[in-house]
Amino acid sequence: MPIVYILTNHAMPGLIKIGKTENDIIGRIKELSRGSGVPLPFECVFASNVEDAEFVEKKLHEAFKAHRINPKREFFRLDPLSAIAALEIAKGQDATPNKPVTENEDEEIALENAKVRAEKFNFEMVNIKAGETLHFRDDPNITCTVVGRSKINYGGEVTSLSAAAQSILKGKGSAWKSVQGPAYWLYKGKTLVDLRDELEIEE
């Protein structure tokens, strides 16, 4: 039975890929991850066996059209849980791999390093001082204030970037267990992830 899948990639924070395959999901992930323009393997957050994958995929693409990056590509700037909830409506059979799909030890190490790096963000990396204001990526009217090396004040509570983003997404009806906080907060119009990457390139 064909599969509709939702993928993420640590090299593309904030983006998901919604697609389909007539073959096994593990083979499809390996195929997509082999591209020379893909620095890290894709990870499957949810996959479902459905009877009419073409119809389900089309409807998901239509539902999230406003979040699509390029009409000729299957990438969306969207929290994964929103897409998962929509795909679950099709009532297919869960086909999500139970572990990351990699082809060799180098890929495993690169993926693990990316996860560790994402968790170690601090404001010193991007030269942001306490007292500065950050804006939530999906709603700039939502703000927080930097209060320490890696902490913010959101809603009167000192917390982390990821915890605050998780709380906001949950309040909007969507959340994901592995929210990468720096990808959801903006400083002067740029995400903290983009700022860090730009400074590292300059250095």
Residue, then its C-alpha position, 0 to 999 in steps of 0.5 A: m500500500p502506498i505511503v504519505y510521509i512527513l519529514t524534517n531535516h535538522a539542516m532546514p529548521g522550521l520546514i517539513k516535507i510532505g510527500k508520497t511513495e509507492n515503495d517502502i518509506i525507509g528506501r524513500i528517505k535514503e533516496l532523498s537523503r543521498g542528494s548532494g545538496v542535502p547536508l543531513p539525512f531526513e527524519c520521518v516524524f510520521a508516515s501512513n499507509v493510505e489507500d489513495a496516497e495521491f489524493v491524500e497528498k494533494k489535499l494536504h498540499e492544498a490545506f497548507k498552501a499558504h505555508r508552501i515555500n515553492p509551488k514546485r517543491e514539497f516543503f512547507r514552513l509548518d509545525p510538524l504536528s499540524a501536518i500529522a493531525a491532518l494526515e491522521i484524518a485519512k485513518g491509514q496505518d502507521a508506517t513511521p520508522n522507529k529509528p533514524v534512517t541513515e546509511n553509514e556511520d558518518e551520517e549517524i555522527a553528523l545527525e547526532n552532532a546536529k541535534v547536540r548543536a541545536e540544543k547548545f545554543n546561547f545568546e553569546m553566539v549571536n552577540i545578543k545581550a540581556g534586555e533585548t527583545l525577540h519576536f516569535r517567527d509565526d506571530p511577531n506580535i508575540t515577544c520575549t525578553v533575553v534575561g541570561r546566557s540561554k534564558i528568556n522571560y516569556g509571559g513573566e516566567v523565566t524559561s528557555l527558547s524551546a519551552a516558550a515556543q512549545s507553549i505558544l504552539k500548543g496554545k495555537g492548537s499545534a505543538w511538536k515534541s522536539v521544537q528547536g527553539p532558536a528556529y522559532w524566534l527572530y532578532k531584527g527580522k532573522t531567526l536565531v539559527d540564521l544569525r548563528d550560521e551567518l556569524e559562523i560563516e563570517e568567522 
